[in-house]
């Protein structure tokens, strides 16, 4: 009996140490912005100063889960918001894994639907988990209690759907400005040069610019 008692005490000590260590790393009152190595496509993780978790896109496989496990406290299993910029496979596939592994409170995206089996899996995962989905466009904001906010600067609400144009899904990517205090990051999904040129005039000064790696970056004042 004494042996098991000591094992229990050691286990409690180890778990307590891990809790304190993770808490000091991740709950330090700062904004964390992590660009995950997911290979093709995007996977971005953001932890706000008050501990809200946001994922933007998920990459082409489940690699983003490793990124989240390294940058989120081990006891935190809730993602407050997922922003899916557009439903191409190299952005949406990992989002499915995030939905299946974590409790996702809200999903924000644009209204153009995908046509692939991967997209159908995504829709089923949303339905199975009963996740609230919100379609966003220019002027919308996603706000958190510590004054972290995402300003949506693309797509325009009047833009026609993909199947009525010759544009690819990339051109309808949700583009956001992440703001916290004086810090600003522009996250552009896979939007191309034409879209970048349209929004460049009113973006203003930013600290971090994430661009579509297949395109040349735009100039920002």
Secondary structure, DSSP 4 states (H G I P E B T S, - for coil): -HHHHHHHHHHHHHHHHHHHHHHHHH-SSS-EEEE---SSS--EEEE-TT--EEEE---SSTHHHHHHHHHS-TT--EESEEE-----HHHHHHHHHHHHHSEE-EEEE-SPPP-SHHHHHHHHHHHHHT-EEEE--TT-EEE-TTS-EEEEEES-TTPPPGGGSS--GGGG--EEEEEETTEEEEE-TT--HHHHHHHHHHH---SEEE--TTSPPPP--
